[in-house]
Amino acid sequence: MRVIKYVFKNEKLKNVTIFKLPEFPKAISYVTEEFKNVVEENNIKGFKFKEL
């Protein structure tokens, strides 16, 4: 299966900062802007972010 466009429902992501899609459990992890900000503010290394 190939994903052409990602669309996330905000109501499903309440209180979630990192998640995976159930259809692709071994695929990449997705994070919220909040998670990204915490990583960058604390100078945590080892993350590569790509905006969808």
mmCIF entry with sequence, helices, sheets and N, C-alpha, C, O atoms, coordinates in Angstrom:
data_MODEL
# 
_entry.id   MODEL 
# 
_entity.id                         1 
_entity.type                       polymer 
_entity.pdbx_number_of_molecules   1 
# 
_entity_poly.entity_id                      1 
_entity_poly.type                           'polypeptide(L)' 
_entity_poly.nstd_linkage                   no 
_entity_poly.nstd_monomer                   no 
_entity_poly.pdbx_seq_one_letter_code       MRVIKYVFKNEKLKNVTIFKLPEFPKAISYVTEEFKNVVEENNIKGFKFKEL 
_entity_poly.pdbx_seq_one_letter_code_can   MRVIKYVFKNEKLKNVTIFKLPEFPKAISYVTEEFKNVVEENNIKGFKFKEL 
_entity_poly.pdbx_strand_id                 A 
# 
loop_
_entity_poly_seq.entity_id 
_entity_poly_seq.num 
_entity_poly_seq.mon_id 
_entity_poly_seq.hetero 
1 1  MET n 
1 2  ARG n 
1 3  VAL n 
1 4  ILE n 
1 5  LYS n 
1 6  TYR n 
1 7  VAL n 
1 8  PHE n 
1 9  LYS n 
1 10 ASN n 
1 11 GLU n 
1 12 LYS n 
1 13 LEU n 
1 14 LYS n 
1 15 ASN n 
1 16 VAL n 
1 17 THR n 
1 18 ILE n 
1 19 PHE n 
1 20 LYS n 
1 21 LEU n 
1 22 PRO n 
1 23 GLU n 
1 24 PHE n 
1 25 PRO n 
1 26 LYS n 
1 27 ALA n 
1 28 ILE n 
1 29 SER n 
1 30 TYR n 
1 31 VAL n 
1 32 THR n 
1 33 GLU n 
1 34 GLU n 
1 35 PHE n 
1 36 LYS n 
1 37 ASN n 
1 38 VAL n 
1 39 VAL n 
1 40 GLU n 
1 41 GLU n 
1 42 ASN n 
1 43 ASN n 
1 44 ILE n 
1 45 LYS n 
1 46 GLY n 
1 47 PHE n 
1 48 LYS n 
1 49 PHE n 
1 50 LYS n 
1 51 GLU n 
1 52 LEU n 
# 
_struct_asym.id          A 
_struct_asym.entity_id   1 
# 
loop_
_struct_conf.conf_type_id 
_struct_conf.id 
_struct_conf.pdbx_PDB_helix_id 
_struct_conf.beg_label_comp_id 
_struct_conf.beg_label_asym_id 
_struct_conf.beg_label_seq_id 
_struct_conf.pdbx_beg_PDB_ins_code 
_struct_conf.end_label_comp_id 
_struct_conf.end_label_asym_id 
_struct_conf.end_label_seq_id 
_struct_conf.pdbx_end_PDB_ins_code 
_struct_conf.beg_auth_comp_id 
_struct_conf.beg_auth_asym_id 
_struct_conf.beg_auth_seq_id 
_struct_conf.end_auth_comp_id 
_struct_conf.end_auth_asym_id 
_struct_conf.end_auth_seq_id 
_struct_conf.pdbx_PDB_helix_class 
_struct_conf.details 
_struct_conf.pdbx_PDB_helix_length 
HELX_P HELX_P1 AA1 ASN A 10 ? LEU A 13 ? ASN A 10 LEU A 13 5 ? 4 
HELX_P HELX_P2 AA2 GLU A 33 ? GLU A 41 ? GLU A 33 GLU A 41 1 ? 9 
# 
_struct_conf_type.id          HELX_P 
_struct_conf_type.criteria    ? 
_struct_conf_type.reference   ? 
# 
_struct_sheet.id               AA1 
_struct_sheet.type             ? 
_struct_sheet.number_strands   2 
_struct_sheet.details          ? 
# 
_struct_sheet_order.sheet_id     AA1 
_struct_sheet_order.range_id_1   1 
_struct_sheet_order.range_id_2   2 
_struct_sheet_order.offset       ? 
_struct_sheet_order.sense        anti-parallel 
# 
loop_
_struct_sheet_range.sheet_id 
_struct_sheet_range.id 
_struct_sheet_range.beg_label_comp_id 
_struct_sheet_range.beg_label_asym_id 
_struct_sheet_range.beg_label_seq_id 
_struct_sheet_range.pdbx_beg_PDB_ins_code 
_struct_sheet_range.end_label_comp_id 
_struct_sheet_range.end_label_asym_id 
_struct_sheet_range.end_label_seq_id 
_struct_sheet_range.pdbx_end_PDB_ins_code 
_struct_sheet_range.beg_auth_comp_id 
_struct_sheet_range.beg_auth_asym_id 
_struct_sheet_range.beg_auth_seq_id 
_struct_sheet_range.end_auth_comp_id 
_struct_sheet_range.end_auth_asym_id 
_struct_sheet_range.end_auth_seq_id 
AA1 1 ILE A 18 ? PHE A 19 ? ILE A 18 PHE A 19 
AA1 2 TYR A 30 ? VAL A 31 ? TYR A 30 VAL A 31 
# 
loop_
_atom_site.group_PDB 
_atom_site.id 
_atom_site.type_symbol 
_atom_site.label_atom_id 
_atom_site.label_alt_id 
_atom_site.label_comp_id 
_atom_site.label_asym_id 
_atom_site.label_entity_id 
_atom_site.label_seq_id 
_atom_site.pdbx_PDB_ins_code 
_atom_site.Cartn_x 
_atom_site.Cartn_y 
_atom_site.Cartn_z 
_atom_site.occupancy 
_atom_site.B_iso_or_equiv 
_atom_site.pdbx_formal_charge 
_atom_site.auth_seq_id 
_atom_site.auth_comp_id 
_atom_site.auth_asym_id 
_atom_site.auth_atom_id 
_atom_site.pdbx_PDB_model_num 
ATOM 1   N N  . MET A 1 1  ? 0.847  -1.166 0.000  1.00 0.00 ? 1  MET A N  1 
ATOM 2   C CA . MET A 1 1  ? 0.000  0.000  0.000  1.00 0.00 ? 1  MET A CA 1 
ATOM 3   C C  . MET A 1 1  ? 0.901  1.239  0.000  1.00 0.00 ? 1  MET A C  1 
ATOM 4   O O  . MET A 1 1  ? 1.927  1.268  0.680  1.00 0.00 ? 1  MET A O  1 
ATOM 5   N N  . ARG A 1 2  ? 0.513  2.246  -0.757 1.00 0.00 ? 2  ARG A N  1 
ATOM 6   C CA . ARG A 1 2  ? 1.272  3.486  -0.863 1.00 0.00 ? 2  ARG A CA 1 
ATOM 7   C C  . ARG A 1 2  ? 0.403  4.645  -0.391 1.00 0.00 ? 2  ARG A C  1 
ATOM 8   O O  . ARG A 1 2  ? -0.748 4.770  -0.808 1.00 0.00 ? 2  ARG A O  1 
ATOM 9   N N  . VAL A 1 3  ? 0.946  5.484  0.472  1.00 0.00 ? 3  VAL A N  1 
ATOM 10  C CA . VAL A 1 3  ? 0.218  6.649  0.966  1.00 0.00 ? 3  VAL A CA 1 
ATOM 11  C C  . VAL A 1 3  ? 0.531  7.833  0.063  1.00 0.00 ? 3  VAL A C  1 
ATOM 12  O O  . VAL A 1 3  ? 1.694  8.169  -0.159 1.00 0.00 ? 3  VAL A O  1 
ATOM 13  N N  . ILE A 1 4  ? -0.510 8.456  -0.450 1.00 0.00 ? 4  ILE A N  1 
ATOM 14  C CA . ILE A 1 4  ? -0.337 9.616  -1.322 1.00 0.00 ? 4  ILE A CA 1 
ATOM 15  C C  . ILE A 1 4  ? -0.398 10.899 -0.510 1.00 0.00 ? 4  ILE A C  1 
ATOM 16  O O  . ILE A 1 4  ? 0.380  11.823 -0.747 1.00 0.00 ? 4  ILE A O  1 
ATOM 17  N N  . LYS A 1 5  ? -1.317 10.960 0.445  1.00 0.00 ? 5  LYS A N  1 
ATOM 18  C CA . LYS A 1 5  ? -1.467 12.159 1.263  1.00 0.00 ? 5  LYS A CA 1 
ATOM 19  C C  . LYS A 1 5  ? -1.859 11.758 2.676  1.00 0.00 ? 5  LYS A C  1 
ATOM 20  O O  . LYS A 1 5  ? -2.771 10.954 2.872  1.00 0.00 ? 5  LYS A O  1 
ATOM 21  N N  . TYR A 1 6  ? -1.169 12.320 3.655  1.00 0.00 ? 6  TYR A N  1 
ATOM 22  C CA . TYR A 1 6  ? -1.492 12.073 5.056  1.00 0.00 ? 6  TYR A CA 1 
ATOM 23  C C  . TYR A 1 6  ? -2.507 13.100 5.537  1.00 0.00 ? 6  TYR A C  1 
ATOM 24  O O  . TYR A 1 6  ? -2.367 14.295 5.277  1.00 0.00 ? 6  TYR A O  1 
ATOM 25  N N  . VAL A 1 7  ? -3.521 12.627 6.235  1.00 0.00 ? 7  VAL A N  1 
ATOM 26  C CA . VAL A 1 7  ? -4.503 13.508 6.862  1.00 0.00 ? 7  VAL A CA 1 
ATOM 27  C C  . VAL A 1 7  ? -4.739 12.954 8.257  1.00 0.00 ? 7  VAL A C  1 
ATOM 28  O O  . VAL A 1 7  ? -5.153 11.807 8.419  1.00 0.00 ? 7  VAL A O  1 
ATOM 29  N N  . PHE A 1 8  ? -4.471 13.785 9.269  1.00 0.00 ? 8  PHE A N  1 
ATOM 30  C CA . PHE A 1 8  ? -4.637 13.353 10.646 1.00 0.00 ? 8  PHE A CA 1 
ATOM 31  C C  . PHE A 1 8  ? -5.819 14.096 11.268 1.00 0.00 ? 8  PHE A C  1 
ATOM 32  O O  . PHE A 1 8  ? -5.993 15.295 11.048 1.00 0.00 ? 8  PHE A O  1 
ATOM 33  N N  . LYS A 1 9  ? -6.613 13.387 12.032 1.00 0.00 ? 9  LYS A N  1 
ATOM 34  C CA . LYS A 1 9  ? -7.764 13.981 12.707 1.00 0.00 ? 9  LYS A CA 1 
ATOM 35  C C  . LYS A 1 9  ? -7.320 14.491 14.072 1.00 0.00 ? 9  LYS A C  1 
ATOM 36  O O  . LYS A 1 9  ? -6.871 13.717 14.917 1.00 0.00 ? 9  LYS A O  1 
ATOM 37  N N  . ASN A 1 10 ? -7.449 15.798 14.280 1.00 0.00 ? 10 ASN A N  1 
ATOM 38  C CA . ASN A 1 10 ? -6.993 16.419 15.518 1.00 0.00 ? 10 ASN A CA 1 
ATOM 39  C C  . ASN A 1 10 ? -7.619 15.793 16.758 1.00 0.00 ? 10 ASN A C  1 
ATOM 40  O O  . ASN A 1 10 ? -6.947 15.644 17.778 1.00 0.00 ? 10 ASN A O  1 
ATOM 41  N N  . GLU A 1 11 ? -8.887 15.428 16.686 1.00 0.00 ? 11 GLU A N  1 
ATOM 42  C CA . GLU A 1 11 ? -9.547 14.847 17.851 1.00 0.00 ? 11 GLU A CA 1 
ATOM 43  C C  . GLU A 1 11 ? -8.952 13.499 18.250 1.00 0.00 ? 11 GLU A C  1 
ATOM 44  O O  . GLU A 1 11 ? -9.035 13.108 19.415 1.00 0.00 ? 11 GLU A O  1 
ATOM 45  N N  . LYS A 1 12 ? -8.354 12.788 17.301 1.00 0.00 ? 12 LYS A N  1 
ATOM 46  C CA . LYS A 1 12 ? -7.718 11.498 17.594 1.00 0.00 ? 12 LYS A CA 1 
ATOM 47  C C  . LYS A 1 12 ? -6.332 11.682 18.218 1.00 0.00 ? 12 LYS A C  1 
ATOM 48  O O  . LYS A 1 12 ? -5.783 10.745 18.799 1.00 0.00 ? 12 LYS A O  1 
ATOM 49  N N  . LEU A 1 13 ? -5.772 12.878 18.099 1.00 0.00 ? 13 LEU A N  1 
ATOM 50  C CA . LEU A 1 13 ? -4.410 13.129 18.579 1.00 0.00 ? 13 LEU A CA 1 
ATOM 51  C C  . LEU A 1 13 ? -4.363 13.915 19.886 1.00 0.00 ? 13 LEU A C  1 
ATOM 52  O O  . LEU A 1 13 ? -3.295 14.379 20.286 1.00 0.00 ? 13 LEU A O  1 
ATOM 53  N N  . LYS A 1 14 ? -5.488 14.068 20.548 1.00 0.00 ? 14 LYS A N  1 
ATOM 54  C CA . LYS A 1 14 ? -5.493 14.752 21.837 1.00 0.00 ? 14 LYS A CA 1 
ATOM 55  C C  . LYS A 1 14 ? -4.647 13.966 22.831 1.00 0.00 ? 14 LYS A C  1 
ATOM 56  O O  . LYS A 1 14 ? -4.769 12.745 22.931 1.00 0.00 ? 14 LYS A O  1 
ATOM 57  N N  . ASN A 1 15 ? -3.795 14.665 23.559 1.00 0.00 ? 15 ASN A N  1 
ATOM 58  C CA . ASN A 1 15 ? -2.913 14.062 24.570 1.00 0.00 ? 15 ASN A CA 1 
ATOM 59  C C  . ASN A 1 15 ? -1.928 13.059 23.975 1.00 0.00 ? 15 ASN A C  1 
ATOM 60  O O  . ASN A 1 15 ? -1.441 12.179 24.683 1.00 0.00 ? 15 ASN A O  1 
ATOM 61  N N  . VAL A 1 16 ? -1.635 13.181 22.701 1.00 0.00 ? 16 VAL A N  1 
ATOM 62  C CA . VAL A 1 16 ? -0.677 12.296 22.029 1.00 0.00 ? 16 VAL A CA 1 
ATOM 63  C C  . VAL A 1 16 ? 0.448  13.156 21.469 1.00 0.00 ? 16 VAL A C  1 
ATOM 64  O O  . VAL A 1 16 ? 0.195  14.185 20.842 1.00 0.00 ? 16 VAL A O  1 
ATOM 65  N N  . THR A 1 17 ? 1.676  12.739 21.692 1.00 0.00 ? 17 THR A N  1 
ATOM 66  C CA . THR A 1 17 ? 2.795  13.496 21.125 1.00 0.00 ? 17 THR A CA 1 
ATOM 67  C C  . THR A 1 17 ? 3.616  12.670 20.144 1.00 0.00 ? 17 THR A C  1 
ATOM 68  O O  . THR A 1 17 ? 4.324  13.220 19.300 1.00 0.00 ? 17 THR A O  1 
ATOM 69  N N  . ILE A 1 18 ? 3.521  11.344 20.257 1.00 0.00 ? 18 ILE A N  1 
ATOM 70  C CA . ILE A 1 18 ? 4.237  10.457 19.333 1.00 0.00 ? 18 ILE A CA 1 
ATOM 71  C C  . ILE A 1 18 ? 3.332  9.255  19.051 1.00 0.00 ? 18 ILE A C  1 
ATOM 72  O O  . ILE A 1 18 ? 2.695  8.726  19.961 1.00 0.00 ? 18 ILE A O  1 
ATOM 73  N N  . PHE A 1 19 ? 3.279  8.830  17.789 1.00 0.00 ? 19 PHE A N  1 
ATOM 74  C CA . PHE A 1 19 ? 2.365  7.741  17.436 1.00 0.00 ? 19 PHE A CA 1 
ATOM 75  C C  . PHE A 1 19 ? 2.805  7.075  16.139 1.00 0.00 ? 19 PHE A C  1 
ATOM 76  O O  . PHE A 1 19 ? 3.630  7.611  15.398 1.00 0.00 ? 19 PHE A O  1 
ATOM 77  N N  . LYS A 1 20 ? 2.247  5.908  15.879 1.00 0.00 ? 20 LYS A N  1 
ATOM 78  C CA . LYS A 1 20 ? 2.432  5.180  14.629 1.00 0.00 ? 20 LYS A CA 1 
ATOM 79  C C  . LYS A 1 20 ? 1.059  4.908  14.043 1.00 0.00 ? 20 LYS A C  1 
ATOM 80  O O  . LYS A 1 20 ? 0.056  4.921  14.757 1.00 0.00 ? 20 LYS A O  1 
ATOM 81  N N  . LEU A 1 21 ? 1.018  4.666  12.772 1.00 0.00 ? 21 LEU A N  1 
ATOM 82  C CA . LEU A 1 21 ? -0.240 4.312  12.132 1.00 0.00 ? 21 LEU A CA 1 
ATOM 83  C C  . LEU A 1 21 ? -0.474 2.810  12.301 1.00 0.00 ? 21 LEU A C  1 
ATOM 84  O O  . LEU A 1 21 ? 0.424  2.018  12.016 1.00 0.00 ? 21 LEU A O  1 
ATOM 85  N N  . PRO A 1 22 ? -1.656 2.404  12.759 1.00 0.00 ? 22 PRO A N  1 
ATOM 86  C CA . PRO A 1 22 ? -1.920 0.975  12.978 1.00 0.00 ? 22 PRO A CA 1 
ATOM 87  C C  . PRO A 1 22 ? -1.753 0.144  11.711 1.00 0.00 ? 22 PRO A C  1 
ATOM 88  O O  . PRO A 1 22 ? -1.415 -1.038 11.781 1.00 0.00 ? 22 PRO A O  1 
ATOM 89  N N  . GLU A 1 23 ? -1.986 0.755  10.560 1.00 0.00 ? 23 GLU A N  1 
ATOM 90  C CA . GLU A 1 23 ? -1.861 0.026  9.295  1.00 0.00 ? 23 GLU A CA 1 
ATOM 91  C C  . GLU A 1 23 ? -0.397 -0.265 8.943  1.00 0.00 ? 23 GLU A C  1 
ATOM 92  O O  . GLU A 1 23 ? -0.111 -1.159 8.147  1.00 0.00 ? 23 GLU A O  1 
ATOM 93  N N  . PHE A 1 24 ? 0.522  0.497  9.541  1.00 0.00 ? 24 PHE A N  1 
ATOM 94  C CA . PHE A 1 24 ? 1.954  0.350  9.268  1.00 0.00 ? 24 PHE A CA 1 
ATOM 95  C C  . PHE A 1 24 ? 2.740  0.315  10.581 1.00 0.00 ? 24 PHE A C  1 
ATOM 96  O O  . PHE A 1 24 ? 3.515  1.234  10.847 1.00 0.00 ? 24 PHE A O  1 
ATOM 97  N N  . PRO A 1 25 ? 2.563  -0.718 11.408 1.00 0.00 ? 25 PRO A N  1 
ATOM 98  C CA . PRO A 1 25 ? 3.184  -0.732 12.735 1.00 0.00 ? 25 PRO A CA 1 
ATOM 99  C C  . PRO A 1 25 ? 4.713  -0.742 12.726 1.00 0.00 ? 25 PRO A C  1 
ATOM 100 O O  . PRO A 1 25 ? 5.326  -0.334 13.712 1.00 0.00 ? 25 PRO A O  1 
ATOM 101 N N  . LYS A 1 26 ? 5.332  -1.187 11.661 1.00 0.00 ? 26 LYS A N  1 
ATOM 102 C CA . LYS A 1 26 ? 6.800  -1.232 11.608 1.00 0.00 ? 26 LYS A CA 1 
ATOM 103 C C  . LYS A 1 26 ? 7.390  -0.038 10.860 1.00 0.00 ? 26 LYS A C  1 
ATOM 104 O O  . LYS A 1 26 ? 8.601  0.036  10.649 1.00 0.00 ? 26 LYS A O  1 
ATOM 105 N N  . ALA A 1 27 ? 6.541  0.879  10.467 1.00 0.00 ? 27 ALA A N  1 
ATOM 106 C CA . ALA A 1 27 ? 6.990  2.055  9.719  1.00 0.00 ? 27 ALA A CA 1 
ATOM 107 C C  . ALA A 1 27 ? 7.487  3.137  10.676 1.00 0.00 ? 27 ALA A C  1 
ATOM 108 O O  . ALA A 1 27 ? 7.657  2.901  11.873 1.00 0.00 ? 27 ALA A O  1 
ATOM 109 N N  . ILE A 1 28 ? 7.713  4.303  10.134 1.00 0.00 ? 28 ILE A N  1 
ATOM 110 C CA . ILE A 1 28 ? 8.245  5.416  10.918 1.00 0.00 ? 28 ILE A CA 1 
ATOM 111 C C  . ILE A 1 28 ? 7.264  5.891  11.980 1.00 0.00 ? 28 ILE A C  1 
ATOM 112 O O  . ILE A 1 28 ? 6.065  5.625  11.906 1.00 0.00 ? 28 ILE A O  1 
ATOM 113 N N  . SER A 1 29 ? 7.793  6.591  12.957 1.00 0.00 ? 29 SER A N  1 
ATOM 114 C CA . SER A 1 29 ? 6.953  7.199  13.989 1.00 0.00 ? 29 SER A CA 1 
ATOM 115 C C  . SER A 1 29 ? 6.606  8.617  13.571 1.00 0.00 ? 29 SER A C  1 
ATOM 116 O O  . SER A 1 29 ? 7.367  9.280  12.867 1.00 0.00 ? 29 SER A O  1 
ATOM 117 N N  . TYR A 1 30 ? 5.453  9.063  14.014 1.00 0.00 ? 30 TYR A N  1 
ATOM 118 C CA . TYR A 1 30 ? 4.996  10.422 13.745 1.00 0.00 ? 30 TYR A CA 1 
ATOM 119 C C  . TYR A 1 30 ? 4.958  11.160 15.066 1.00 0.00 ? 30 TYR A C  1 
ATOM 120 O O  . TYR A 1 30 ? 4.628  10.583 16.103 1.00 0.00 ? 30 TYR A O  1 
ATOM 121 N N  . VAL A 1 31 ? 5.297  12.432 15.025 1.00 0.00 ? 31 VAL A N  1 
ATOM 122 C CA . VAL A 1 31 ? 5.297  13.235 16.247 1.00 0.00 ? 31 VAL A CA 1 
ATOM 123 C C  . VAL A 1 31 ? 4.567  14.544 15.995 1.00 0.00 ? 31 VAL A C  1 
ATOM 124 O O  . VAL A 1 31 ? 4.427  14.993 14.857 1.00 0.00 ? 31 VAL A O  1 
ATOM 125 N N  . THR A 1 32 ? 4.113  15.135 17.067 1.00 0.00 ? 32 THR A N  1 
ATOM 126 C CA . THR A 1 32 ? 3.441  16.424 16.971 1.00 0.00 ? 32 THR A CA 1 
ATOM 127 C C  . THR A 1 32 ? 4.476  17.545 17.001 1.00 0.00 ? 32 THR A C  1 
ATOM 128 O O  . THR A 1 32 ? 5.646  17.327 17.314 1.00 0.00 ? 32 THR A O  1 
ATOM 129 N N  . GLU A 1 33 ? 4.020  18.732 16.673 1.00 0.00 ? 33 GLU A N  1 
ATOM 130 C CA . GLU A 1 33 ? 4.884  19.917 16.736 1.00 0.00 ? 33 GLU A CA 1 
ATOM 131 C C  . GLU A 1 33 ? 5.370  20.126 18.170 1.00 0.00 ? 33 GLU A C  1 
ATOM 132 O O  . GLU A 1 33 ? 6.499  20.563 18.393 1.00 0.00 ? 33 GLU A O  1 
ATOM 133 N N  . GLU A 1 34 ? 4.513  19.813 19.135 1.00 0.00 ? 34 GLU A N  1 
ATOM 134 C CA . GLU A 1 34 ? 4.886  19.930 20.545 1.00 0.00 ? 34 GLU A CA 1 
ATOM 135 C C  . GLU A 1 34 ? 6.098  19.060 20.871 1.00 0.00 ? 34 GLU A C  1 
ATOM 136 O O  . GLU A 1 34 ? 7.027  19.516 21.538 1.00 0.00 ? 34 GLU A O  1 
ATOM 137 N N  . PHE A 1 35 ? 6.096  17.823 20.409 1.00 0.00 ? 35 PHE A N  1 
ATOM 138 C CA . PHE A 1 35 ? 7.220  16.910 20.636 1.00 0.00 ? 35 PHE A CA 1 
ATOM 139 C C  . PHE A 1 35 ? 8.481  17.458 19.987 1.00 0.00 ? 35 PHE A C  1 
ATOM 140 O O  . PHE A 1 35 ? 9.545  17.481 20.605 1.00 0.00 ? 35 PHE A O  1 
ATOM 141 N N  . LYS A 1 36 ? 8.361  17.897 18.750 1.00 0.00 ? 36 LYS A N  1 
ATOM 142 C CA . LYS A 1 36 ? 9.499  18.459 18.022 1.00 0.00 ? 36 LYS A CA 1 
ATOM 143 C C  . LYS A 1 36 ? 10.092 19.645 18.762 1.00 0.00 ? 36 LYS A C  1 
ATOM 144 O O  . LYS A 1 36 ? 11.313 19.764 18.869 1.00 0.00 ? 36 LYS A O  1 
ATOM 145 N N  . ASN A 1 37 ? 9.241  20.520 19.271 1.00 0.00 ? 37 ASN A N  1 
ATOM 146 C CA . ASN A 1 37 ? 9.707  21.692 20.008 1.00 0.00 ? 37 ASN A CA 1 
ATOM 147 C C  . ASN A 1 37 ? 10.476 21.304 21.268 1.00 0.00 ? 37 ASN A C  1 
ATOM 148 O O  . ASN A 1 37 ? 11.510 21.900 21.568 1.00 0.00 ? 37 ASN A O  1 
ATOM 149 N N  . VAL A 1 38 ? 9.986  20.319 22.003 1.00 0.00 ? 38 VAL A N  1 
ATOM 150 C CA . VAL A 1 38 ? 10.665 19.868 23.221 1.00 0.00 ? 38 VAL A CA 1 
ATOM 151 C C  . VAL A 1 38 ? 12.041 19.315 22.881 1.00 0.00 ? 38 VAL A C  1 
ATOM 152 O O  . VAL A 1 38 ? 13.014 19.606 23.576 1.00 0.00 ? 38 VAL A O  1 
ATOM 153 N N  . VAL A 1 39 ? 12.132 18.529 21.829 1.00 0.00 ? 39 VAL A N  1 
ATOM 154 C CA . VAL A 1 39 ? 13.414 17.962 21.400 1.00 0.00 ? 39 VAL A CA 1 
ATOM 155 C C  . VAL A 1 39 ? 14.392 19.081 21.052 1.00 0.00 ? 39 VAL A C  1 
ATOM 156 O O  . VAL A 1 39 ? 15.540 19.062 21.495 1.00 0.00 ? 39 VAL A O  1 
ATOM 157 N N  . GLU A 1 40 ? 13.949 20.038 20.276 1.00 0.00 ? 40 GLU A N  1 
ATOM 158 C CA . GLU A 1 40 ? 14.827 21.128 19.852 1.00 0.00 ? 40 GLU A CA 1 
ATOM 159 C C  . GLU A 1 40 ? 15.206 22.050 21.008 1.00 0.00 ? 40 GLU A C  1 
ATOM 160 O O  . GLU A 1 40 ? 16.358 22.470 21.110 1.00 0.00 ? 40 GLU A O  1 
ATOM 161 N N  . GLU A 1 41 ? 14.255 22.366 21.872 1.00 0.00 ? 41 GLU A N  1 
ATOM 162 C CA . GLU A 1 41 ? 14.528 23.246 23.018 1.00 0.00 ? 41 GLU A CA 1 
ATOM 163 C C  . GLU A 1 41 ? 15.533 22.640 23.990 1.00 0.00 ? 41 GLU A C  1 
ATOM 164 O O  . GLU A 1 41 ? 16.286 23.361 24.646 1.00 0.00 ? 41 GLU A O  1 
ATOM 165 N N  . ASN A 1 42 ? 15.540 21.322 24.079 1.00 0.00 ? 42 ASN A N  1 
ATOM 166 C CA . ASN A 1 42 ? 16.445 20.636 25.001 1.00 0.00 ? 42 ASN A CA 1 
ATOM 167 C C  . ASN A 1 42 ? 17.699 20.104 24.315 1.00 0.00 ? 42 ASN A C  1 
ATOM 168 O O  . ASN A 1 42 ? 18.484 19.370 24.915 1.00 0.00 ? 42 ASN A O  1 
ATOM 169 N N  . ASN A 1 43 ? 17.875 20.483 23.048 1.00 0.00 ? 43 ASN A N  1 
ATOM 170 C CA . ASN A 1 43 ? 19.069 20.110 22.287 1.00 0.00 ? 43 ASN A CA 1 
ATOM 171 C C  . ASN A 1 43 ? 19.312 18.595 22.288 1.00 0.00 ? 43 ASN A C  1 
ATOM 172 O O  . ASN A 1 43 ? 20.450 18.139 22.396 1.00 0.00 ? 43 ASN A O  1 
ATOM 173 N N  . ILE A 1 44 ? 18.232 17.830 22.169 1.00 0.00 ? 44 ILE A N  1 
ATOM 174 C CA . ILE A 1 44 ? 18.318 16.371 22.136 1.00 0.00 ? 44 ILE A CA 1 
ATOM 175 C C  . ILE A 1 44 ? 18.753 15.948 20.740 1.00 0.00 ? 44 ILE A C  1 
ATOM 176 O O  . ILE A 1 44 ? 18.169 16.382 19.746 1.00 0.00 ? 44 ILE A O  1 
ATOM 177 N N  . LYS A 1 45 ? 19.760 15.116 20.664 1.00 0.00 ? 45 LYS A N  1 
ATOM 178 C CA . LYS A 1 45 ? 20.320 14.677 19.385 1.00 0.00 ? 45 LYS A CA 1 
ATOM 179 C C  . LYS A 1 45 ? 19.728 13.336 18.956 1.00 0.00 ? 45 LYS A C  1 
ATOM 180 O O  . LYS A 1 45 ? 19.203 12.591 19.783 1.00 0.00 ? 45 LYS A O  1 
ATOM 181 N N  . GLY A 1 46 ? 19.815 13.034 17.670 1.00 0.00 ? 46 GLY A N  1 
ATOM 182 C CA . GLY A 1 46 ? 19.401 11.735 17.150 1.00 0.00 ? 46 GLY A CA 1 
ATOM 183 C C  . GLY A 1 46 ? 18.044 11.723 16.469 1.00 0.00 ? 46 GLY A C  1 
ATOM 184 O O  . GLY A 1 46 ? 17.572 10.669 16.044 1.00 0.00 ? 46 GLY A O  1 
ATOM 185 N N  . PHE A 1 47 ? 17.421 12.870 16.363 1.00 0.00 ? 47 PHE A N  1 
ATOM 186 C CA . PHE A 1 47 ? 16.126 12.948 15.706 1.00 0.00 ? 47 PHE A CA 1 
ATOM 187 C C  . PHE A 1 47 ? 16.267 13.683 14.372 1.00 0.00 ? 47 PHE A C  1 
ATOM 188 O O  . PHE A 1 47 ? 17.039 14.635 14.254 1.00 0.00 ? 47 PHE A O  1 
ATOM 189 N N  . LYS A 1 48 ? 15.527 13.236 13.393 1.00 0.00 ? 48 LYS A N  1 
ATOM 190 C CA . LYS A 1 48 ? 15.455 13.903 12.103 1.00 0.00 ? 48 LYS A CA 1 
ATOM 191 C C  . LYS A 1 48 ? 13.969 14.103 11.805 1.00 0.00 ? 48 LYS A C  1 
ATOM 192 O O  . LYS A 1 48 ? 13.213 13.134 11.730 1.00 0.00 ? 48 LYS A O  1 
ATOM 193 N N  . PHE A 1 49 ? 13.562 15.331 11.639 1.00 0.00 ? 49 PHE A N  1 
ATOM 194 C CA . PHE A 1 49 ? 12.158 15.625 11.421 1.00 0.00 ? 49 PHE A CA 1 
ATOM 195 C C  . PHE A 1 49 ? 11.912 16.009 9.971  1.00 0.00 ? 49 PHE A C  1 
ATOM 196 O O  . PHE A 1 49 ? 12.701 16.719 9.349  1.00 0.00 ? 49 PHE A O  1 
ATOM 197 N N  . LYS A 1 50 ? 10.782 15.513 9.449  1.00 0.00 ? 50 LYS A N  1 
ATOM 198 C CA . LYS A 1 50 ? 10.357 15.834 8.087  1.00 0.00 ? 50 LYS A CA 1 
ATOM 199 C C  . LYS A 1 50 ? 8.886  16.224 8.158  1.00 0.00 ? 50 LYS A C  1 
ATOM 200 O O  . LYS A 1 50 ? 8.048  15.447 8.614  1.00 0.00 ? 50 LYS A O  1 
ATOM 201 N N  . GLU A 1 51 ? 8.585  17.426 7.707  1.00 0.00 ? 51 GLU A N  1 
ATOM 202 C CA . GLU A 1 51 ? 7.201  17.893 7.768  1.00 0.00 ? 51 GLU A CA 1 
ATOM 203 C C  . GLU A 1 51 ? 6.370  17.200 6.690  1.00 0.00 ? 51 GLU A C  1 
ATOM 204 O O  . GLU A 1 51 ? 6.797  17.052 5.544  1.00 0.00 ? 51 GLU A O  1 
ATOM 205 N N  . LEU A 1 52 ? 5.176  16.784 7.093  1.00 0.00 ? 52 LEU A N  1 
ATOM 206 C CA . LEU A 1 52 ? 4.253  16.146 6.131  1.00 0.00 ? 52 LEU A CA 1 
ATOM 207 C C  . LEU A 1 52 ? 3.277  17.157 5.603  1.00 0.00 ? 52 LEU A C  1 
ATOM 208 O O  . LEU A 1 52 ? 2.422  16.820 4.784  1.00 0.00 ? 52 LEU A O  1 
# 
